[in-house]
Amino acid sequence: MTASTDSRPYPHAATPEQHRERRIRSFHPRRGRLTSAQGSALERLWPRYGTPIDGTPLDLAELFGGALPVVLEIGFGMGETTAAMAAADPGTGILAVDVHTPGHGNLLARVEQDGLENVRPAAGDAVLLLRDMLAPGSLAGLRVYFPDPWPKSKHHKRRLIQPEFVALAVSRLAPGATVHCATDWEPYAEQMLEVLSASPELVNLHPEGDGTVLEDGSVPGYAPRPAWRPVTKFERQGLAKGHRVHDLLFRRR
């Protein structure tokens, strides 16, 4: 397994850069309760494979030990979906960002267990990572699966998929890179579709929609669920509540 050159400890506390930020965040840092296996994985594997989000520019070729196309995944939860997608596509690097400590431990355990050479977990704020650490045009894709929907109206400003965030993310995507979002929260799906469609640099890969027809006869441009996206824990929870899952697939011009 190719190791990262980063040997810093796991960043349990916010970095100085994060302390200076005063913008509205789309997440709450979550330390959580670690199992012994997760704690052991963090202690042993984070110095070799983990990436703290501290503002230091990243060389993705160096980070992944070769010239792999790299996809940024924001919010990987416990890492089961990330590990499955990495195993199914070893030719693509996954830079997986989250703020949930047990999730990092669990993903690292899966990296070791499955011998994955193409996953690098990162801890911290994805906006800082995009803004300060990744070069323009350096990413082959962006994945945002089941982000916090912030359902209350007063919290909508905290949703990740906003015009400012999309403009920043698109600037880090190479031409032809894919943006893939998924949510089971209908109002957030509508917002995602509106925001992504409004970006002049993105093209909807499924403008004909997935078969959904609204009461007014219009067909929203959601994508059919890709078979290669594993079902996530949050997706199962949403389906159990009767929610409809929407995928959105766009391409960088």
C-alpha positions as CSV (number, residue, x, y, z in Angstrom):
1,M,0.0,0.0,0.0
2,T,1.4,3.4,-1.0
3,A,1.7,5.7,2.0
4,S,1.2,9.5,2.2
5,T,4.2,11.5,3.2
6,D,2.1,13.3,5.9
7,S,3.1,12.1,9.4
8,R,1.1,14.6,11.5
9,P,-1.2,13.2,14.2
10,Y,-4.9,13.1,13.9
11,P,-6.3,16.7,14.2
12,H,-8.8,16.2,17.0
13,A,-9.1,19.9,17.6
14,A,-9.9,22.6,15.0
15,T,-6.8,24.1,13.3
16,P,-5.9,27.7,13.8
17,E,-7.1,28.4,10.2
18,Q,-10.5,27.0,11.2
19,H,-10.6,29.1,14.4
20,R,-10.2,32.3,12.3
21,E,-13.0,31.4,9.9
22,R,-16.2,33.3,10.7
23,R,-18.4,32.1,7.9
24,I,-21.5,29.9,8.3
25,R,-20.7,26.2,8.3
26,S,-22.5,23.3,6.8
27,F,-21.4,20.9,9.5
28,H,-20.7,20.5,13.2
29,P,-17.4,18.8,14.2
30,R,-18.2,15.5,15.7
31,R,-15.6,13.6,17.8
32,G,-18.0,10.8,18.8
33,R,-17.3,7.6,20.7
34,L,-14.5,5.5,19.3
35,T,-14.5,1.7,19.3
36,S,-11.2,0.1,20.2
37,A,-10.8,-1.0,16.5
38,Q,-11.4,2.6,15.3
39,G,-9.1,4.1,17.8
40,S,-6.4,1.6,17.0
41,A,-6.8,2.3,13.2
42,L,-6.5,6.0,13.8
43,E,-3.4,5.7,16.0
44,R,-1.6,3.3,13.6
45,L,-2.8,4.5,10.2
46,W,-3.6,8.2,10.3
47,P,0.0,9.3,10.3
48,R,0.6,7.3,7.1
49,Y,-2.6,7.9,5.2
50,G,-4.5,10.8,6.8
51,T,-4.6,14.4,5.6
52,P,-5.3,17.2,8.1
53,I,-7.0,20.2,6.5
54,D,-4.7,22.9,7.6
55,G,-4.2,25.1,4.6
56,T,-1.0,23.4,3.3
57,P,-1.2,23.0,-0.5
58,L,-1.6,19.3,-1.6
59,D,0.3,17.6,-4.4
60,L,-2.3,15.0,-5.3
61,A,0.2,12.9,-7.3
62,E,2.5,12.7,-4.3
63,L,-0.4,12.1,-1.9
64,F,-1.6,9.1,-3.9
65,G,1.8,7.8,-5.0
66,G,1.1,8.3,-8.7
67,A,-0.8,10.1,-11.4
68,L,-4.3,8.8,-10.5
69,P,-7.3,10.9,-11.4
70,V,-8.6,12.0,-8.0
71,V,-12.3,12.4,-6.9
72,L,-13.2,14.5,-3.8
73,E,-15.9,12.9,-1.7
74,I,-17.4,15.2,1.0
75,G,-19.1,13.6,3.9
76,F,-18.3,9.9,3.9
77,G,-20.0,8.9,7.2
78,M,-18.5,5.6,8.4
79,G,-16.7,5.1,5.1
80,E,-18.5,1.9,4.0
81,T,-19.6,3.3,0.6
82,T,-16.2,5.0,0.1
83,A,-14.4,1.7,0.6
84,A,-16.7,-0.2,-1.7
85,M,-16.3,2.4,-4.5
86,A,-12.5,2.4,-4.0
87,A,-12.4,-1.4,-4.3
88,A,-14.5,-1.4,-7.4
89,D,-12.4,1.3,-9.1
90,P,-8.8,1.0,-8.0
91,G,-7.7,3.3,-10.9
92,T,-9.3,6.3,-9.2
93,G,-8.0,8.0,-6.1
94,I,-10.6,9.1,-3.5
95,L,-9.8,12.0,-1.3
96,A,-12.5,11.5,1.4
97,V,-13.4,14.4,3.7
98,D,-15.4,14.3,6.9
99,V,-15.4,15.7,10.4
100,H,-16.6,12.5,12.2
101,T,-13.8,10.9,14.2
102,P,-15.2,7.4,14.4
103,G,-15.8,7.5,10.6
104,H,-12.2,8.2,10.0
105,G,-11.2,5.3,12.2
106,N,-13.7,3.0,10.5
107,L,-12.6,4.0,7.0
108,L,-8.9,3.5,7.9
109,A,-9.7,0.1,9.2
110,R,-11.4,-0.8,5.9
111,V,-8.4,0.6,4.0
112,E,-6.2,-1.8,5.9
113,Q,-8.6,-4.7,5.8
114,D,-9.3,-4.5,2.0
115,G,-5.7,-3.4,1.0
116,L,-7.0,-0.2,-0.6
117,E,-4.3,1.8,-2.2
118,N,-6.5,4.6,-3.5
119,V,-8.1,6.2,-0.5
120,R,-6.9,9.2,1.5
121,P,-9.1,10.4,4.4
122,A,-9.0,14.1,5.3
123,A,-10.3,15.6,8.5
124,G,-11.7,19.1,8.5
125,D,-13.6,21.7,6.5
126,A,-14.0,20.8,2.8
127,V,-14.3,24.5,1.9
128,L,-10.8,25.2,3.3
129,L,-9.5,22.1,1.5
130,L,-10.9,23.4,-1.8
131,R,-10.0,27.0,-1.3
132,D,-6.5,26.7,0.1
133,M,-5.1,23.2,-0.6
134,L,-6.2,22.1,-4.0
135,A,-5.0,23.6,-7.3
136,P,-7.5,24.7,-10.0
137,G,-8.4,21.9,-12.4
138,S,-6.9,19.3,-10.2
139,L,-9.9,17.1,-9.5
140,A,-11.5,14.4,-11.7
141,G,-14.8,14.6,-9.8
142,L,-16.8,15.6,-6.8
143,R,-19.2,13.4,-4.8
144,V,-21.6,14.7,-2.2
145,Y,-23.9,11.9,-1.0
146,F,-26.7,12.6,1.5
147,P,-25.3,15.7,3.1
148,D,-27.1,17.2,6.1
149,P,-30.4,18.6,4.7
150,W,-30.8,21.2,7.4
151,P,-34.6,20.9,7.0
152,K,-35.6,24.0,9.1
153,S,-36.0,27.2,7.0
154,K,-33.7,29.2,9.3
155,H,-30.9,26.6,8.7
156,H,-31.1,26.5,4.9
157,K,-28.2,28.9,4.8
158,R,-26.1,26.0,6.2
159,R,-26.7,23.6,3.3
160,L,-23.5,22.8,1.5
161,I,-24.8,23.0,-2.1
162,Q,-25.0,26.8,-2.5
163,P,-23.9,29.0,-5.4
164,E,-20.7,30.1,-3.7
165,F,-19.7,26.6,-2.8
166,V,-20.4,25.2,-6.3
167,A,-18.4,28.1,-7.9
168,L,-15.4,27.2,-5.7
169,A,-15.7,23.5,-6.3
170,V,-16.1,23.8,-10.1
171,S,-12.9,25.9,-10.2
172,R,-11.0,22.9,-8.8
173,L,-12.5,20.4,-11.4
174,A,-10.8,19.5,-14.6
175,P,-12.7,19.8,-17.9
176,G,-14.9,16.7,-18.2
177,A,-15.0,16.1,-14.4
178,T,-18.2,14.8,-13.0
179,V,-20.3,16.2,-10.1
180,H,-22.5,13.6,-8.4
181,C,-24.9,14.5,-5.6
182,A,-27.6,12.4,-4.0
183,T,-30.2,13.2,-1.3
184,D,-33.4,11.8,0.0
185,W,-34.7,15.2,1.1
186,E,-37.0,16.5,-1.7
187,P,-36.6,20.2,-1.0
188,Y,-32.8,19.9,-0.9
189,A,-32.9,17.9,-4.1
190,E,-34.8,20.8,-5.7
191,Q,-32.2,23.3,-4.4
192,M,-29.3,21.1,-5.6
193,L,-30.9,20.9,-9.1
194,E,-31.5,24.7,-9.2
195,V,-28.0,25.6,-8.0
196,L,-26.1,23.1,-10.2
197,S,-28.2,24.0,-13.3
198,A,-27.4,27.7,-12.8
199,S,-23.6,27.1,-13.0
200,P,-22.4,28.2,-16.5
201,E,-19.6,25.6,-16.2
202,L,-21.8,22.6,-15.6
203,V,-23.9,20.5,-18.0
204,N,-26.7,18.2,-16.7
205,L,-26.0,14.7,-18.0
206,H,-29.7,13.8,-17.6
207,P,-31.8,16.7,-18.6
208,E,-34.5,14.3,-19.6
209,G,-34.9,13.2,-16.0
210,D,-35.3,9.9,-14.4
211,G,-38.9,9.4,-15.2
212,T,-40.3,11.7,-12.5
213,V,-43.2,13.9,-13.8
214,L,-44.4,16.8,-11.6
215,E,-48.0,17.8,-11.2
216,D,-47.5,20.6,-13.7
217,G,-46.3,18.1,-16.3
218,S,-42.6,19.2,-16.1
219,V,-39.8,16.7,-15.9
220,P,-37.0,17.6,-13.4
221,G,-33.5,16.7,-14.5
222,Y,-32.6,14.1,-11.9
223,A,-30.4,11.2,-12.9
224,P,-31.4,7.5,-12.8
225,R,-29.7,6.0,-9.8
226,P,-26.3,4.7,-11.0
227,A,-25.8,1.0,-10.3
228,W,-22.2,1.8,-9.3
229,R,-23.2,4.0,-6.3
230,P,-23.6,1.6,-3.3
231,V,-26.6,2.2,-1.0
232,T,-25.5,4.3,2.0
233,K,-26.7,4.0,5.6
234,F,-28.4,7.4,5.3
235,E,-30.1,6.3,2.1
236,R,-31.5,3.1,3.8
237,Q,-32.8,5.3,6.6
238,G,-34.5,7.6,4.2
239,L,-36.0,4.8,2.2
240,A,-37.3,3.3,5.4
241,K,-39.1,6.5,6.1
242,G,-40.7,6.5,2.6
243,H,-38.4,9.2,1.2
244,R,-37.6,9.2,-2.5
245,V,-33.9,9.3,-3.4
246,H,-32.7,11.7,-6.1
247,D,-29.3,11.5,-7.8
248,L,-27.9,14.5,-9.8
249,L,-25.1,14.1,-12.3
250,F,-23.4,17.0,-14.0
251,R,-20.2,17.4,-16.0
252,R,-17.7,20.2,-16.0
253,R,-17.4,21.9,-19.5
